[in-house]
């Protein structure tokens, strides 16, 4: 599995949610609505989720293996940092 594209839509304001991300896998499959969140321990990603009838949120798409999630998170956060740096220069 290769992530072949990452598209980031930064969100303005003082929200904990900093961006919404779409990734393309192997130039064949797109996953939308990954969130970049600023938590107590720094930035992390939250996979697309849906609110259930009992008020809980459940991921509707997510990696099964921890190492896959970590790899996706690393790539997204690196790209997010690059875009933040570019935005600061403009």
C-alpha positions in Angstrom: 0.0 0.0 0.0 1.3 3.4 -1.0 -0.1 6.8 -0.2 0.1 8.5 -3.6 -1.5 11.8 -2.7 -2.3 13.9 0.3 -4.6 16.9 0.1 -5.0 19.2 3.2 -7.6 21.8 3.8 -6.5 23.9 6.7 -9.1 25.3 9.1 -8.8 28.8 10.4 -9.4 29.9 14.0 -8.5 28.6 17.4 -10.1 25.3 17.0 -8.5 22.0 18.2 -9.3 20.7 14.7 -6.6 22.1 12.4 -7.3 20.5 9.1 -9.3 18.1 7.1 -7.3 15.7 4.9 -8.0 13.4 2.0 -5.5 10.7 1.0 -5.2 8.6 -2.1 -4.0 5.0 -1.8 -2.2 3.4 -4.8 -3.7 6.0 -7.2 -7.0 3.9 -6.9 -8.7 4.6 -3.6 -9.5 7.9 -1.8 -10.2 8.3 1.9 -11.8 11.7 2.9 -12.4 13.5 6.2 -9.3 12.5 8.1 -8.9 15.2 10.8 -5.7 16.8 12.1 -6.4 17.5 15.8 -4.3 19.5 18.3 -4.5 17.4 21.5 -2.8 17.5 24.9 0.2 15.7 23.6 0.5 17.5 20.2 -1.0 16.9 16.8 -2.6 13.6 15.8 -5.0 12.3 13.2 -8.6 11.1 13.7 -10.0 8.8 11.1 -13.4 9.5 9.5 -16.2 8.8 12.1 -19.9 8.7 12.5 -22.0 9.5 15.6 -24.1 6.5 16.7 -27.6 6.5 18.1 -26.1 6.3 21.6 -24.0 9.5 21.1 -20.6 7.8 20.6 -18.4 8.3 17.7 -17.2 5.2 15.7 -14.6 5.2 13.0 -16.1 4.3 9.6 -12.7 3.6 8.0 -9.4 3.0 9.7 -6.2 1.0 9.4 -6.2 -2.4 11.1 -2.5 -2.4 12.0 -0.9 0.1 14.3 2.2 0.5 12.1 -0.1 1.4 9.1 -1.9 4.0 11.2 1.5 5.4 12.4 2.8 5.6 8.8 -0.3 7.4 7.6 -0.2 9.8 10.6 3.5 10.5 10.0 3.0 11.4 6.3 0.0 13.6 7.0 1.6 15.5 9.8 4.8 16.0 7.8 2.8 17.4 4.9 0.7 19.5 7.3 3.9 21.0 8.8 5.2 21.8 5.4 2.0 23.6 4.5 2.0 25.5 7.8 5.6 26.6 7.1 4.6 27.8 3.6 1.6 29.7 4.9 3.8 31.5 7.4 6.1 32.6 4.6 3.3 34.1 2.6 
